[in-house]
Amino acid sequence: MILYLFRTTLLLLVFSALYHFVLSNKNTFRFNRWYLLLTLIGSFLIPLIPFNKLFETANVFQNIPIAQPVLLNEIVVDLTSKSVNNSFNWTSFFEICFWTGFSLVLLRFLNELRKLWKLYKKAEKVIYDNKIVCIIEQENQIFTFGTIVFVNRTLFKNLKDHNAIWLHEKTHANQLHSIDVLVIELMKILFWFHPLVYLFEQNIKMNHEYLADEAALKQTQNVKTYQYELLDYLENTNSSLASSFNFKLTQKRFIMMKNKTNKWTGIVAKAMVIFGIIATITFVACSQDEIINQDIPENVQAKTKEKPLKFVEQRAVPIEGLHVFYTKFVRSFDSKTIITSDTIITTNLKFIVEKDGSFSNIEAVGSENENVSNEAIRVLKQMPNWKPAKHEGKIVRSSFTLPIKIKVNS
């Protein structure tokens, strides 16, 4: 997970930097819209792609002798030590934090949808310029969600005198900017803790305003008049899911209304960005030894009848290292399951690390205490997948024996 978040953050940083330095001051707004949306989604999907597997050659079946399990260092589970039983479980802490944030952001999203639905049900609905318009009582309010425009009653009565405002909101509806906003909100629910997601949100919403301003100005042909219309309607608080006429009324937005990008300048900017995307993805692909997603069901093809190799060039190892693996194993051991009068109990876990890094053929040998054996097997099954072994450039199965010593009574 840490490696995944690192790669995701790297992609988000590069893509946001490309936008800031190359595209943000160009009026290539349609291109910018798709760039921001696709790079945001791609930043979280690209690290999940196992590039190595895509280019692997087909494995030819070989008659390989059965491997002798690799003997790992002994794990000592000291159930008499308070440091084991009372140690702070950081994994559980971060899980609680994640699900708490996830729940709060999800509830906020559902509440915004509820408020919009409630407003829609109460509003008077009319058809204006082939659009559904909901007439509401909130002062100085005009915003769009989906293809529906919400307008204050007083403003609606004088809407013909404020054609620029209508053209702006009509563009939001015609170009379905709410789809982008909903995608952002879903990304925020899943990755609420990532600050760069909120940066992308601001850039995407601002680009929506550039698009709407551009469409309105093409028909009004009067920048100053349009800017005065903006200033007449101070920013009001409405749903975060809606596209507002005066969203983030900034100096840069006024500047962009007058900005004209040369055709060739725009082409060069787009080419630079596309090259940057390809180069970044290539870098991630080349630096990726193997992506193992623990949330994806086990790869059926990884459980083959191929026998484990006796000698390999690169042994299977825990992704976070053996030390972290040992620590998690010890902390996950449940002392309540162990009932015995013995002082020390030993057992050996034998298992195979499959091609997808999961564990199979797990068995506990060398112990007469069934509870110890069952608990050791349970703990191993819940451990994170390993990085599988490699031999001659191919991913292979490998066997291990893990000696365990449990100190039970003082």
Buried (B, 14 or more C-beta within 10 A) or exposed (E): EEBBBEBBBBBBBBBBEBBEEBBBEBBBBEBBBEBBBEBBBBBBEBBEBBBBBEEEEEEEEEEBEEBEBBEBEEBBBBBBBEEBBEEEEEEEEEEEEBEEBBEEBBEBBEEBBEEBEEBBEEBEEEEBEEBBBBBBEBEBBBBBBBBBBBBBBEBBEEBEEBBBBBBBBBBBBBBEBBEBBBBBBEBBBBBBBBEBBBBBBEBBBBBBBBBBBBBBBEEBEEEEEBBEBBEEBEEBEBBBBBBBBBBEBEEEBBEBBEEEBEEEEBEEBBEBBEEBBEEBBEBBBEEBEBBBBEEEEBBEEBBEEBBBBEEBEBBBBBBBEEEEBBBBBBBBBEBEEBEBEBEEBBBBBBBBBBBBBBBEEBEBEBBEBEBBBEBBBBBBEEBBBBBBBBBEEBBBBBBBBBBBEBBBEE
